[in-house]
Amino acid sequence: MDAGMLPVEHLHLEHVLQTVCVLESVIICSFGPEGGQVLFTRDTGQAMLSRSGTRILTALRLEHPVARMVVECVLKHSSVTGDGSKSFILLLASLLRMIHISACKEPNVSHTYNSREAAEAATASHLAGEILAFALEELEDLIAMGVVPYGCCLSWEDLTAQTQSSAHTNSNSVQKLLSSFFQTRLDPTHCDFISNLTCELLTHWKFKNGRPSTSLQFLNDNFPALHTPVSGFPITCSRLIEGQVIHRDFATPCPQTDHQPVKAVVFTGCLQPKVLSAGEVLELGCGELGLEENSRKQRNIGQFSAWAERSLECVIANLQSLGVSVLLSAVKQSASGLALAAQAGMCIVECVSEDELSLFAQLSGATPVSDCWMIEPEHVATLTFCRPILLGAHRYVHVAFHDSEERVKPCGLVICGAGEGQTDQYACSFQDAIRMLHSASEPMGLTAKTASKRNFQSNESLYLHTDNQIPSAPPFQHCVLEPGCVVPAGGTFEFLLNHILIQHGRSSSVSDDTVVGVPAVCQLLANALLSVPQQIYSHSPQHFLQTQTRLLSFIQNHSHPFSLVYKQENNKNLLQAGGRSTLEERKQSMHCCREADMSSKVFMPDLGLESVSCKYKLLLAVLQCVSSLLHVDAVLHTYTALHKQSRRLANISWEGTEDEAED
């Protein structure tokens, strides 16, 4: 179809704002600690209850391309950080409102634009670009100066077996972070149980002499193979299980090991050679010559089958010589292969998924083999046991591994739920929590500009200032804060960043090469941030104002609430000598020290913690989405042949209805 004949929809700023506001109205009822669940019903009559922003947005049937574009941005962000889908929509709607108000006030309607709508759209697009550029250049520095000093670092050493008893202590920051995360998407009565179970999972998978991000990345990559959903049981029946659960049943009787080590091999192909490979066809001829040719082919097939049987027997004998009693196969094996394996006392597990075989290979240290004639000792894995396990209505294969020097004993996660949909929601929440922790454990790099604003107060401590007057300090190349910085939940991040943005805007001057300038950009972004705590305290607007007032008073009375302390004597000597320590030494020497408990003095203590890094990534993602949306001028509607036919039938039906009404 010619592009000139396509139906064109000119996209105005009001259209974008209205579309985003519709999405906001859907998720706003489930936002915050007081949010409820959203009920969806499908055409089949199946109902779904959820508080997860990602699940709510994906359940919507969206026709407008702008709405689909927004949801795609939300899903892309959530797939990385595991959190922030509802806050994404709230911030997006708030920013668009602020930009719309600012664009309408700008006296930029000139002869270069055909209409006021075009002038407003151009102003809004330019304003969104300036906000994004400001965020990419200045936001990280402002967070380091105005938010990070009022936070603390996650203590990964608190992940011990005593998580049940330390659930409500002040020391377990990871527990508090998980608790506040689960409260935004699950039933509050189960949040402590799920948080404790997640902490136990992290404890079991804590790599020795490894960074927390390494273990979290491993769990995220292998989560489909690590967890087992079980429907028909309450969530409190969820538990950790030793080793790995392979979600297939034995194709042959399971081995009788009598508490002896079990040796297993992973096959990616067939044990017995096939007469015809996939896609090959055996052609049979006609006539006398054809009959002779067919007879010759049948003899060849018979000879090949006999050779294949002998080959299979040799393979089984070779496996027996290596002591192998368990075969994990990625494909379905032949009936003769299963029979010979059963006679030899070997069990075969067929059609094991690629993810589970990959996890098994990593945990066991064995290399999968595709050629059954090339089996070597490095292909054989030694297991503690291999036996069937009944989880719910399904029987699976349960294997356990010997202790490894690199990690503690591996374990799987059994997730229970009343129904399949609820169990799937619990599983998604577990994986999102792992993604959130991984994103929170990544260090936030601070530029040299931020580092130059810091002042070495003494030979042993380095303070981050939030005052307007920042003494000059000897700059250094790059500084990285200890990863895992968190602040109290309940709007702390937004209040603090709002405060530092307003301060930065007052101290900045309007540049000649910008339309609105840094002060206006800071004010606009600061006002948009308050939409999140306003919704958190929507049940009590007075509580919102009281919390904001207490926080501002706390900032004035505690200008240096936290310090980054140098622990190594080498750094102390270097600082006394006026020298500089290496980047790696700075990474190892900086840690957050609490000097005041802001959460107990300003915020409700049961709101938990939230990650500064995740909040920062959320803001950048929202600003990029705003800039992309406001750079769209028109929408071209294209339809497939099936869509055209359905629209034509709908028009005919509508016309017939009108005719009947006229009659």
N, C-alpha and C positions, 0 to 999 in steps of 0.2 A: 504494500500500500504506500502511496506517495505521502511523504511527510507533510506536504501542504494540505492534505485531506484529513489528517488526523485531528480529532477533537482536542483542542488546546484549552487548558484551564490555567488562567493567570493566577499565580499564587501571591496573595497579599499577606502582609504581616498579621492582620487580624485572623486570616484563615489558619495560619500556623499556630497562633495563640489559642484559638478555639479548639483546635485538634488536640493540643497538648493538655488543655484544661479538661477535656473529656477524659483523657487517661488519668489525670490527677484526681478527678472525682471518683474514679473506680478504685484507686489504691489508697486514697486518703483515709478511708474508714478502717483500714487495717494497719495504719502507721502508728508507730510508737508503742510504749508499754501498755497503753490503754486501748490499743487497737483490737478490733474483733476479726473474726474469720469471714471470708467471702464464700458464698455458696454458688456453685455453677451447676447447671444441669445440661446434659447432652441430649441429642435427638433420640438416643437409645433409652433415655430415662435415667441413665447413670448420673449420680450426684457427686460433687467434689467440694470438699471444704478445705480452705487453705488460707494461711496468712503470708505465704511467701510471695513477694512481689514478682519474682521471675515467673513463678507458676501462674499467677493471676494474669500477668500480661500475655503470656504465651497461650492461655486458654481463650483469649478474646479473638473473635472473628473480625479482623480489621480489613476494611475495603480501601480506605484512603491511603495513598502511598506515603504521605507524611507520617501518619500513625505507624505504619510498618517500618519506616525508616527510624523513627524514635525507638521503637521496641528492639530493632536490630542493634542500635547503639547500646541500649541497656543490657541486652544479652551478651554482647561482646565484652562490656565492662565486667559484668557479673561472672563471666567464665574465667576471668583472670583473678579478680579479688574475692569472688564468692559472696559479696555483700554489697549493699548500697543501691539495690534496684528501685526501692520506693523513694529513697532520698534523691536518687537521680531524677525522678519525675517531678518531685517537689521543687528541687533547685532549678530544674529546667523551666518549669512553669513560672516560678518567681522571677527568674532572669528575663524571660520573655516579656513579662508584665513591666518590669523596670525599663527594659529597652524600648518597649512600645510607648510608655509614658514619656521617656526622654526624646524619642524620635518625633513624637507629635509636638513637643514643645520647641524643637529646634526650628529656627526661622531660616530653613534652607530651601524653601520652595523658590526656584528661580526659573529663568527661561530655558535652562538646560533640561528640565523635566516637563513632561506633558501634563502631569497631574500631581496633586498633592500626595496621592497614594504612592506614586513612583518616587517622589522625593523622600517620603517617610521610609520606604523600603531601602533606598540607597543609604540613608542615614543610619538605619538600624543595622544594615550589613556592615557598614564601616565601623560602627560602634562595637559590634560583636567581634570584629577583627582586632580592634584595639584592646578590648578586654582580654582576648586570648593571648595577644602578644605581651601584654602586661603580666599575665599569669605565668607565661613561660619564662619571662625574664626576672620577675620580682617575687612571685608567690612563694617559692621555696625559701627564699631568704627571710621573708616576713614570718613564715611559719617557724623557722628556726629561732627567730628573735622573740616572737610574741606568743608562741604556743608551746614549743618544746620545753622551755624552762619550767613550765607548770605541769609537766608530765613526769613519768617515771618509766623505767625500762622493764620489759618482761623478764621474769626470773625463771628461766627454763630449768634451773636446778630444783625448783619446787615440784616438778613432775615426779613424784614418788608414789610408792604404793599406798601411802596414807592420804590419798586424795579425798577419801570419804570423810575422814576426820578433819581435814583442813579446808573443807569446802567454804567455810565462812570466816576463815582467818584472813588477816590483812597481807600475809606473806605470799599467798598463791595468786599472783596476778594473772596467770594464764587461766586459772579457774574462773576468775571474775570476768575476764574477756570473753570466754566461751559462754558463760551464763547470760551476759547481756546480749550476746549474739543470738542464742537460741530463744530468748524471750521475745524477739521480734518476729518469729515465724512459727513457733510451736506453742503447745499448751503450757502455760507457766508452771503447772503442777509437776511436769516432767522435766523441766529445764535442768534442775540440779542433778537428776539421775543421768541425763544424757551428757551433761558437762563432765561429770565424774567418769563416765564410760569413755569419753573422748580422751580425757587425761590419761586414763589407764592404757588406752591404745597407743598414745604418743610415748608413754613410758616404755612399753614393750618394743616399740620400733625406734628407740633412741639409739642412733649409731654411736659407737664408742669412738671418741676422738674426732667427732664430726660436728659440723655446724647444724643447728636446728633446721635450717632451710633445706639441707640435704635430705633429712628424714621426711620432712613434709612434702618435698617434691616427689620422693619415692612413693609415699602413701597416695598422693594425688594421681600419679601416673598409673598405679596398679590398683586403685580402689575398686574398679569393676570386678577384679579377680579376688580381692581381699574380703569383700563383704558377701553375705548370704541373706537375701530377704526371705522372711518366713511370715506368711499371713495366717490370721486366725488366732493370734496371741497378743496380749497387751505389750506395750512398749517396755514395760518393766521386766519382761522376760528376755530382753536383749542382753547379750553377754559376749565376752571374748572367748575364743576357742583356740586351743593350741594348734600350731602348725598351719596347714592350708586345707581348705575344703575345695575339692574339684567337683564342679557341678555336673557330674555324670555318674551313672551307675556302672557296676562291673558287668562287662559283657560275658565273662566267664566267672566261675566260682572264685571268690576271694581267697587269698593264700592263708594257710594256717602256719603262722610264724612262731608260735609258742614263745613270744616275748624276745625273739631274736631279731637282729637287724635285717632290714629288707633292702634288696637291691633292685633298682628300677632304671628303665631306659625310656627315653622320649623318642618316638618315631614320628617323622613328618610325612612318610610315604607308606606304601603297602609292603607287607612282609612277603607276599607271594607275587611273582611277576604275572602280569595280565596278558592274555592272548591279544586283545585289542586295547589300545590306549583310548583315552577320551577323544571323541570326534572321528575315530576311524570306523570304516564300514567294510564288511566282508562281502564281496560281490560273488554271486554264484551264476555260472553260465548255463546255456540251454543247448540241446542237441547232443549228438554223440561226443563231439569234442568237448562240449561243456560238461557232460557227465564225467568224462575222464579227468578234466581239470578240477571238478568238484571233488572227485575221489582223492586226487592228489592233495588238495587243500585239507581235506578231512584227515588224511594220514599225517600231514604236517602238524595239524592242530593237536592230534592225539599225541604225537611225539613231544610237542611243546608242553602239553599238559602234564605228561609224565615227567619231563624235565623240571617243570615248575614244582611238582610235588616233591621231587627229590631235593630241589633247591630249598624249599620251605623246611624240609626235615633237617637239612644242614644248618639253616639259620637257627632253628629251635635248639639244635644240639650245641651250636656255638653260644647261644644265650645261657644254656644250662651250664656250660663250662665256666662262664663268667659269674655264675651264681645268681643270675637275674630271675626274679619271680614276678615282677610287675612291669607291664608294658603300657605306657601312655601314648596313645595314637591320636594324631590329628585328623585321620580319615577313618572310614569304615573298613574293616578287614574282611577278608573272604571267609566263607563258612568253613572251608578246610583249614584255614589258618587258626580260627577259633578252636576247632576240634583238636588240632595237634597241640595247641598251647594248653588246652584243658588237660589233655592226656599227660603233658609234661609237668603239670602242677603249676602252670603260670596263669596269671589273670591278666586280662586285657581290658583297658578302659578306652572306648572308642569315641571319636568325634569331640575331643577335648578342644576348647576354644583356644585361639592363638594367644589371648591375654593370659589365660591360666597356664599354658605351657611356658610362656615367657617368664612368668613369675616363678614357676617351679624351677626353671633352669637357673634363675638368679639366686634362689634360696638354696638349692642343692649344689650348685657349682658344676653340674653336669652339662655337657654340650649336646643339644639335640642332633640326631643323626637321620639323614634321608636315605642313605644306601645301607640296606641291611647287611651287606657283605663287608662293610667298613667299620664294624663295631669294635671300639677299642676301650681300654679301661677308663679313659677320661670321659666316655659317654655314659658310664654307669654311676648312678647316684645311690648313696647309702642313706636309708631312712630309718627312723626309730621304729615306726610302725606304719602299716597301711591297712585300713579296715573300713567297713561301711559305717555310715552314720545316718541316723534318721532325724531330719529337721523338718518339722511340720508334716506334710503329706508326701515328702520326697525323700528318697534315699540317695545319698551322695557318697563320694570316696573321700576319706579323711586320711591325710598323711602328716607326718611330723618329721622334723629335721633335727640333726645333731647340732649342738651348740656351735656358734661361729665366733671367731675372735673379733670380727668387725661389728657385730650387733648382738643384742640379746636374743633370746629364743623367739622366733616369729610366731605370730598369732593372727587369726582371722576374726572378723566381726560378724556376729549374727544379729540382724536387725529385725525385730518383730513389730507387727502392726495388726490392727483389727481387720483391715482389708488390703487388697493389693495397692489401691491408690494411696492409702495412708502409709503403708510400708514404703512405697516409693518416695513419698515426701520425706520420711525420716531419713532414708538413704541419701537423698539429695541434700538434706540439711547437714548430715555428717560430712559429705564431701565438700560442701560449701564452707563449712567450718575449717576444714583442712586448708582449703584455698585461702581463706581469710588469714589464718595463722601464717601461711607461707608468705603472703603479701606483707603481713605485719613484721615478719622476721627479716625482710630484706632491708638493708641499710638505706637511709635517705642521704644521698650525697649532698654536701653543702659546698657551694662555690667559693672561690677565693674572695669574692665580694663580701659574703657573710663573714668569712673568717677575719677579714680586715676590720670588721666592726666590733670584734670581741676584744676584751681587755684582760691581760694577765694580771689578776689582782695580787697574786703572790707566787712564790716559787712552787707551790703545791696545788693550787686550785685555779680553775679557769671559769669565770662567771659569764653567763649570757645576760645582757642588759636589755630591758624593754623601755628604758627612758628615751626621751628625745635627744638628750645630750649624751652621745656615746664617745668616750675618750678614744683617741687614736691608738692603734696598737700595731706592732710590727706584723705585716701580713705574711702569710705562708701559703704555699701552693694550693693545698687541698686538705680538707678535713672531713672525716666521716664519723658521724655519731654512731654510737652503739645501736645496732638494730633492735627493733621491738619497742619503740617509744609509744606509750599509751597515755591517754588522759581520761578522767572520769567521764562517763557517759551522761546523757541528759542535756546536751547542748553546750558542753564545755568548749569543744573545738570551735564551734560557730561563734560563741560569745568572745572568746579570746582573739580569734582572727578578725572579727568585726571591730574589736577595739584597736588592734594594731593597724588595720587598714585605714581607719579614721585618722589615727595619729600620723600615718605615713602620708595620707592625702593632705593633711593640714601643713605638713612640713615640705611638701613638694610644690613646685611652681608649674604653671601651664606652659607647655612648649609651643613654639610657633608652628611646628610641622604637624601638629595634631589638631583634630576638630574639637574634642571635648577635654583633653588633658588628663593627667594623672589624678588630680583631686576628684574629678567627676567619676572617673573609672573606679577609684577606690570607694567612693560613696555608694555608687550603684552596686558594686559587688558586696560591700558590707551590708547593705539593706537586704539584698537577696539572700544572704546567709541566714538571716534571722528567721526566715520562713520555716526552717527545720525546728528550732526550739519553740517557736510559736505553735507549731502543730503538736509537739511533744506535750506542751502545757496547755493545749486547747481546752481541756476540761476546766482549767482555772487560769484565765488571763492574768489575774492578780499574782498568782504564783510565778508566772513568767517574769513580770516586772520585779518582783522581790528577788528572784534568783539572779537576774541581770544586775540589780543594784548591789547585792551582796558580793558578786564576783568582781565588779569594778572596785568596790571598797577593799576587797582582798588584794587586788593587784596593787593598789596604792600603798597598802600597808606592808606588802611583801614584794619588794622590788626584785629580790634575788631569792626565790623560793627553793631553787635547786642549784646544784653546782656540779660541774664535771671535774672530778678529782684525778690528779695524776698519782698513780700508785707505784710506778717503777722508779727506783732510785736513779737509774740512768737518765730518765727524763728530767728528774730534779737537778742533776748535775749539769745537764745540757742547758736547762733554763737559767741556772745560775751563771753559766759561762756565756749566756747570750746566744747559744747555738740553737739548732733545730733538730728535733727527733725525726726519725723516719716515719713514713705514713703507716707502716705496719705496727710500729710501736705505739703510735697514737691510737690506732684502732683497738689495740689490746689494753690500753691504759685508761680509756675514758669510760666512766660508768655514772649513772644517775644516782644521786643520794637524796633521800627525802629529808627536808627540813620543815615541812608543814604538811598537814593533811587537809588539802583543799576539799576533797570529796565530802568529808564529814562536816566541814564548816559551811560549805556553800550549797552542795547538792545532796539529793537523797542518797543515802549510802547503798541502797539496794539496786541502783541503776547499773552498777558494774563499770566496765572500762570499754574503751574503743580505741582503735589503732589510728595514730596520726598519719602513718603512711597510706593507709586505705582511704582516709578522708582526703588527703592530698591528691591521690589518683582519681578519686571520684570527682573532685572539682575540675581537674584538667579534662576528664572525659565529658563532663557536662558542657564546659566551655567550647570544646571542639564540636560537640553536637549542635550547640547553638549557632556557631559560625557556619557549619555545614547547612543547617536548615535555612538560615537567612540569606544564603547565597543561591538558593533555588528561586528562579523567576517564574517558571511555568511547568506544568505537568502535561505530558503527552499521553493520552489514553490509547493503548493498543489492546486489541482483543483477538483471541484465537478463533478459529472457525466454530468450535463448539460453543464458545462464549457468545459469539454473534448469534448463533442459532437459538440459544436459550433466551437472549435478549429479544430476538424477533418474536419468539413464541410468547414471551411475557407481554410484549406490546400488543400482539394479536388478542391475547386474553383480556388485556386491559381495555382495548377498543370494543370487544364484544360485551364487556360489562357495561361500558358507557351506552352502547346501543340498547341493551336490555333496560337500562335505567330510563332512556328516553322513551321507549315503548310503554 
